[in-house]
Amino acid sequence: MAYEATNVILTALKKNPDPDKLAKTITSIGSFTGLQAPIRFDAFRDADRPSYITTILDGKFRTYEN
């Protein structure tokens, strides 16, 4: 999550380097590339994306989606 958050911030700062407008810039971009799924932000700046939990059971990866 830290990697994705950093990418969101850096992408927004490339578009508009004014840190006072960071939240507005993130909202205006709308969608960012995430590691497991795209990251979208709604009008309230909440992330809108599925959650994943990956475990290893009997030597096999199992992914659970929320």
N, C-alpha and C positions, 0 to 999 in steps of 0.2 A: 504494500500500500504506500509506503514511503516513496518508492521509485515512481509509482504512478502519480502521486501528489506532486512530486518534484517536476515531472514532465508537464503536468497541467500548468503549474506556476510558470515554468520557463517558456512554455508555448505562449501563454498569455502575455508575459513580459516582452517577448519578441514582437508581438502584435502592437502592444502599447506599453512602453517602459515606465509609465507613471504608476508608481505603487499605490497611490491613492485611488486609482481607478481599476485596480486588479480584479476585485469581485465583479464589477460591471463587465470587464473585458472577458472574464471566464464565462459569464452568462451569455454574452453576445456570440462567443465562438460556438457554444452549444454542444459539440461532440468532440471527444478526444480519443485517441487510440489507447486502449488499456491492454494489459497483458493477457487477460482471459476474455474480455468483452469490451466493447466501446463504453466510454464513460460519458454520460449525458447529464447536464444540469438543468433543472427546471427553473421556473421564474423565481422560486424561493431559494435558489442556489443549492438545492439538495441533489445529491447524486442519484440518478435513476439508472440502476443496472442490477443484474442478478448477482447473488452472492454464491460463491463456490467454496466448498470444503473438500479437500483432497486428502485421502488417507491411503495407507498401504495395508492391505489385508491379505494374508497368505501369499505375499510376494507380488501382489497385483495392485495397481493404482485404482482407486475407486473415487469417483467425483460425485459429490452430492450438491445439487443445485437448490437454492432457496427461492 
